[in-house]
Amino acid sequence: MAKQDYYELLGVARGASEDELKKAYRAAVKKYHPDSNPGDAGAEAKFKEINEAYTVLSDADKRARYDQFGHAAQDAGFGGGYSGGGFGGFGGFADFADIINEMGGFGGGRRRRRGPMRGNDVEITLQVDFEDTIFGVERELEFAIKDNCESCRGTGAKQGTTPESCRACGGSGQVRQTVQTPLGYMESATTCKSCRGAGKVIKEPCTSCNGGGKANRRRTIAISVPKGIDNGQSIKYTGQGEAGDVGAPKGDLYVRIAVRSHKKYVRRGNDLYMEKQISFVQAALGGEITIDTPYGEETYKLSVGTQPDAMITLRGKGMPYVNSPSKSGDMVVVLKLVVPKSLTEGQKNLLRQFAAEGGEHVEEGKKGFFNKFKK
C-alpha cells in the first residue's frame, strides 16, 4: 500500500514553517497516542506514521531530500533516511518529551490510577443569624453522606469473602504494552478493563451495597461557628467527607455559612453601618442620643448644628476579625433627620417666630416653610 504524503499526514502545506510543523505534530500526537486510544490498533498505526513524518520534515536535510524524491528518499542509497525505529539523530526529542509531559508521561497519563482513591469532599450550607457571626455559636448539623458500608466495611464483597486479585493485570490495575515512539520502543500503561483500575475483582458482591462498598448514611457533627465569619465563607473539617477506597483517607467536609440579614445593621468588611433618626431640635441644639450596638447601648453627644446624613464612628463596636477575635471593626452611624408630618398650632407659631427672627419670609402651603424644610 502506498504511503500517505507526510505533509497530508500532519495536515500542513508543503511550505509550512517549523512552528507550524511543530504545532501540527503536537496536536496529532495528543490525538493518536496509544494512552488516549487504548486497544485501538488503527490509532497506534497512525501514531507511528505521524512520528515518521515529523522525524523527516523536522530535519532540514531530510525534508529537502523528501521534497525532491518523495518516499524514495528513505531508501538506503540516499543515506540518512528514516530508520523506522525512532528519531534518528533525536532532533525532535524535546518536542516529543514536552508533549508526553503534558499528557502525564508514559503509563496512562491522567487516567493512571495511583493506589486507592481518596474520598470526595462534601460541601453543606448552614444558616445562622447575624448575631451568631458577632459572638460565635455552637450548632449540631445533621446531613446525609456516602460512607463505608457497615456490612462489608467498604470492601464491596459479601460477608465472609474478600475481593480477589485481578488476573488480567496481576492486581496492579494497569495493563502494560509496548509501543513505537520517536524515542524507539517504549512501554505504556493503560487502565485495566477487567477491574477498571481497582486491581481487585469481587466474585460475590455485598448484598447491602451491591458491591459498591458505600452506602448513604446520616451523620451528625458539632459545628463551631467562629466570631467574625462572613456570609459565604466556609469552615473545613478534615476527614469528615465521603469515604474513600479501602486503605484511602476520607475526603473533607466544608460547611458554608449563610448569614441571615439584619433589620438594623449592614456589614461592610469588619465595619457595621446603621442609621439613627434624630429630630430637628436635636440636630439644631445638640445633646445626648442613645445608640443601640450589638454589645449594648452607647451614649453619644451631638454637636450644635449637626447636619443631615452626618456620620459618627464608634471605635471597636463592629465585627470581630475571624482570625483575631479580640480585635473588632468600627460601627458607623448615619444620622437621619426626621421632619414631623403634623404640628399643633402652637408648634407652627413657634416655627413662624423662628423664621421671622432669622429674616425668612414664610409662605405656607405647597411652597411653605415645612415643604422646603422636607426637601
C-alpha atoms as one frame of an Amber mdcrd trajectory, in Angstrom:
protein
   0.000   0.000   0.000   1.377   3.415  -0.982   2.458   5.588   1.908   0.470
   8.740   2.648   2.168  12.031   1.946   3.943  13.312   5.078   2.509  16.811
   4.735  -1.010  15.381   4.437  -0.414  13.215   7.499   0.376  16.271   9.595
  -2.257  18.427   7.882   0.120  21.200   6.769   1.087  22.787   3.451   4.406
  21.995   1.773   5.724  25.427   2.603   4.826  25.109   6.317   7.197  26.779
   8.752   8.987  24.991  11.572   6.492  26.356  14.117   3.519  25.224  12.005
   5.019  21.727  11.725   5.624  21.566  15.457   2.095  22.748  16.303   0.512
  20.202  13.930   2.711  17.414  15.291   1.850  18.185  18.922  -1.870  18.094
  18.145  -1.577  14.813  16.216   0.460  13.066  18.935  -2.088  14.006  21.583
  -4.910  12.736  19.370  -3.416   9.382  18.362  -1.217   8.489  21.351  -1.948
   4.890  22.498  -2.682   6.086  26.023  -5.503   8.194  24.612  -6.769   5.288
  22.469  -6.250   2.069  24.456  -6.671  -1.040  22.316  -7.139   0.932  19.070
  -4.760  -0.621  16.535  -5.668   1.969  13.911  -4.715   4.851  16.195  -1.439
   3.127  17.087  -0.545   2.714  13.403  -1.424   6.350  12.758   0.757   7.359
  15.697   3.760   5.572  14.149   3.166   7.233  10.760   2.946  10.677  12.354
   6.219  10.151  14.198   7.890   9.063  10.959   6.542  12.091   9.080   7.677
  14.606  11.669  11.118  12.995  12.013  11.712  13.612   8.313  10.081  17.033
   7.944  11.636  18.497  11.115  15.149  17.814   9.752  16.172  20.362   7.093
  18.324  17.895   5.090  15.817  15.061   5.221  12.980  17.407   4.315  14.874
  18.709   1.281  15.505  15.149   0.038  11.862  14.221   0.682  10.608  17.289
  -1.217  12.784  16.233  -4.177  12.454  12.445  -4.182   9.414  11.708  -2.004
   9.336   8.473  -0.003  12.156   7.083  -2.142  14.487   9.362  -0.172  14.239
   6.878   2.689  15.997   4.145   0.732  19.434   3.197   1.989  21.058   4.570
  -1.167  20.093   8.125  -0.271  21.633   7.959   3.219  20.263   9.494   6.411
  16.752   8.235   5.778  14.237   7.461   8.471  15.207   4.255  10.229  11.712
   3.405  11.395  12.932   2.840  14.927  12.965   6.298  16.447  14.118   9.838
  15.902  17.378   9.112  14.069  19.525  11.919  15.433  16.939  12.751  18.140
  16.316  16.193  16.597  12.707  16.209  17.810  13.269  14.652  21.216  12.497
  17.856  23.138   9.219  18.366  21.250   8.064  14.844  21.907   9.155  14.908
  25.548   7.187  18.111  26.105   4.052  16.519  24.684   4.417  13.385  26.789
   4.898  15.520  29.907   1.687  17.443  29.109  -0.170  14.134  28.852   1.169
  12.980  32.222   4.098  10.875  30.960   4.117   7.256  29.892   1.991   4.993
  31.998  -1.559   6.054  31.219  -1.359   9.838  31.569  -4.177  11.336  33.585
  -6.096   8.067  33.515  -3.436   6.303  35.540  -4.569   5.182  38.955  -2.066
   5.534  41.749  -3.349   3.389  44.584  -6.676   3.619  46.443  -8.677   6.750
  45.684  -9.322   9.327  48.389 -12.956  10.080  49.231 -14.795  13.039  47.711
 -15.071  16.362  49.500 -18.542  17.423  50.649 -19.994  20.931  50.994 -23.103
  21.697  53.021 -24.714  25.024  53.968 -25.503  26.200  57.485 -27.787  29.194
  58.017 -27.030  31.368  61.037 -28.342  34.638  62.462 -26.392  37.881  62.130
 -25.696  37.934  65.874 -24.161  34.431  65.658 -21.361  35.814  63.483 -20.645
  38.524  66.075 -20.484  36.345  69.176 -19.940  32.872  67.676 -22.211  29.898
  68.223 -22.150  26.113  68.584 -24.529  24.115  66.400 -25.233  20.468  65.615
 -25.665  19.720  61.941 -27.179  16.516  60.542 -26.598  15.593  56.905 -26.540
  12.628  54.505 -23.215  11.331  53.204 -21.740   8.321  51.409 -19.866   6.290
  53.970 -18.385   2.802  54.131 -20.998   0.069  54.032 -21.381  -1.377  57.538
 -21.859  -4.921  56.226 -18.706  -5.201  54.118 -16.732  -2.346  55.713 -16.179
  -0.765  52.320 -14.719  -3.791  50.521 -17.842  -4.419  48.401 -17.531  -8.182
  48.990 -20.133 -10.360  50.648 -19.581 -11.088  54.325 -17.188 -13.998  54.727
 -15.496 -13.323  51.363 -12.789 -10.967  50.181 -12.054  -9.355  46.801  -9.616
 -11.354  44.664  -6.587 -10.022  42.833  -7.348  -9.289  39.173  -5.727 -11.883
  36.929  -5.687  -9.634  33.878  -3.366  -7.049  35.459  -1.898  -9.053  38.336
  -3.509  -6.692  40.862  -1.747  -3.567  39.597  -4.839  -2.024  38.000  -2.856
  -1.391  34.808  -2.141  -3.291  31.613   1.227  -2.536  30.036   2.001  -2.616
  26.345   4.964  -1.717  24.180   4.507   0.980  21.544   6.809   2.547  18.982
   7.553   6.225  19.574  10.088   8.738  18.222  12.335   7.519  21.038  12.143
   3.923  19.872  10.082   1.244  21.578   8.723   2.309  24.939   6.383   0.777
  27.462   2.988   2.352  28.043   0.352   1.522  30.655  -3.435   1.762  30.430
  -6.207   1.162  32.953  -7.177  -2.485  33.205 -10.627  -3.050  31.707 -11.327
  -6.159  33.794 -11.069  -4.444  37.192 -11.365  -0.829  35.987  -8.087   0.025
  37.644  -9.024  -1.305  41.099  -6.656  -4.264  40.937  -9.336  -6.367  42.657
 -12.297  -8.362  41.366 -15.367  -9.042  43.514 -16.771 -12.516  42.872 -19.616
 -12.296  45.428 -20.892  -8.711  45.861 -22.165  -7.455  49.208 -25.943  -7.655
  49.298 -26.273  -4.428  51.294 -24.386  -2.139  48.886 -24.473  -4.311  45.733
 -20.703  -4.425  45.685 -20.216  -0.668  45.707 -18.691  -0.602  49.189 -20.535
   2.639  50.011 -23.947   3.451  51.466 -25.872   6.629  52.244 -25.873   7.319
  55.960 -26.980  10.118  58.282 -24.247  11.815  60.258 -24.367  14.480  62.968
 -21.433  16.801  63.593 -20.851  19.636  66.079 -20.164  22.894  64.238 -18.321
  25.746  65.924 -19.164  28.994  64.122 -16.291  31.425  64.847 -16.705  35.104
  65.662 -16.436  37.371  62.640 -17.096  34.772  59.935 -18.695  36.342  56.870
 -21.508  35.262  54.596 -20.260  32.709  52.040 -17.140  31.704  53.961 -16.571
  28.032  54.772 -15.317  26.034  57.744 -13.166  22.997  56.858 -13.387  19.697
  58.752 -10.604  17.406  57.605 -11.537  13.744  57.126 -15.272  14.307  57.581
 -16.179  13.922  53.889 -17.119  10.848  51.868 -15.352   7.547  52.456 -12.570
   6.626  50.048 -11.463   3.241  48.769 -10.283   0.695  51.298  -6.967   1.960
  52.625  -7.532   5.526  51.396  -8.485   8.544  53.556 -11.875  10.193  53.641
 -12.499  13.468  51.893 -13.035  16.759  53.723 -16.224  18.487  54.820 -16.779
  22.170  54.032 -19.548  23.944  55.945 -20.556  27.049  54.009 -22.021  29.787
  56.199 -25.161  31.619  55.036 -25.907  34.648  57.235 -29.444  35.971  57.586
 -29.718  39.724  57.026 -30.250  42.042  60.000 -33.023  44.637  60.172 -30.704
  47.272  61.646 -27.054  46.539  60.800 -25.271  46.191  57.461 -21.792  44.649
  57.303 -19.017  46.069  55.116 -15.800  44.206  55.766 -15.428  44.281  59.545
 -17.320  47.555  59.975 -21.024  47.784  60.773 -23.285  50.510  59.394 -26.631
  51.647  60.768 -28.984  54.623  60.567 -30.097  56.675  63.581 -33.036  59.070
  63.427 -32.745  62.438  65.144 -35.159  65.364  65.366 -34.696  68.918  64.095
 -34.351  70.139  67.662 -31.614  67.567  68.457 -29.747  68.471  65.287 -30.013
  72.220  65.924 -29.335  72.327  69.666 -27.174  69.230  70.096 -27.433  66.928
  73.073 -27.063  63.293  74.010 -28.518  60.422  71.998 -28.545  56.679  72.659
 -27.239  54.265  70.015 -28.029  50.541  70.058 -24.920  48.469  69.243 -24.646
  44.658  69.241 -22.749  44.997  72.522 -25.290  47.218  74.272 -26.356  50.875
  74.348 -23.832  53.659  73.781 -24.339  57.333  74.652 -23.127  59.950  72.172
 -23.225  63.754  72.431 -24.326  65.559  69.273 -22.723  68.823  68.310 -24.798
  72.006  67.913 -25.941  72.329  64.304 -25.472  68.684  63.329 -26.248  68.328
  59.621 -28.450  65.649  57.972 -26.609  62.445  56.956 -23.649  63.255  59.192
 -21.711  60.155  60.223 -20.293  59.283  63.595 -17.908  56.406  64.327 -17.893
  54.187  67.400 -14.489  52.517  67.592 -14.359  48.772  68.185 -18.136  48.289
  68.017 -18.135  46.444  64.676 -17.475  42.838  63.653 -14.678  40.787  65.251
 -11.846  39.715  62.956 -12.258  35.995  62.311  -8.522  35.348  62.694  -8.150
  37.810  65.608 -11.443  37.688  67.540 -10.123  40.047  70.240  -9.956  42.796
  67.603 -13.087  44.335  66.067 -14.010  46.799  63.354 -15.975  50.007  63.929
 -19.623  50.969  63.881 -20.538  53.823  61.555 -23.801  55.600  62.399 -25.512
  57.706  59.719 -27.733  60.398  61.260 -31.109  60.801  59.539 -33.129  63.977
  60.198 -36.816  63.326  60.874 -39.284  66.083  59.876 -42.658  65.933  61.671
 -45.633  65.357  59.417 -48.188  67.021  61.700 -47.794  70.024  64.035 -50.013
  71.687  66.587 -50.906  75.343  66.070 -48.580  76.270  68.916 -45.669  74.472
  67.273 -46.424  76.218  63.990 -46.417  79.619  65.696 -43.061  78.888  67.286
 -41.620  77.973  63.902 -43.103  81.103  62.314 -41.417  83.106  65.025 -38.169
  81.242  64.445 -38.317  82.033  60.735 -39.163  85.674  61.322 -36.251  86.191
  63.696 -33.982  84.723  61.050 -35.281  87.180  58.466 -37.047  84.457  56.475
 -40.396  85.190  54.845 -42.613  82.104  55.105 -45.310  81.312  52.542 -47.219
  78.423  53.978 -48.790  75.854  51.721 -47.235  73.924  48.845 -44.208  76.241
  48.819 -44.217  76.923  52.540 -41.503  76.572  55.101 -42.246  72.971  56.060
 -42.188  71.647  52.482 -38.946  73.473  51.780 -37.562  72.035  55.006 -38.550
  68.499  53.968 -36.935  68.972  50.583
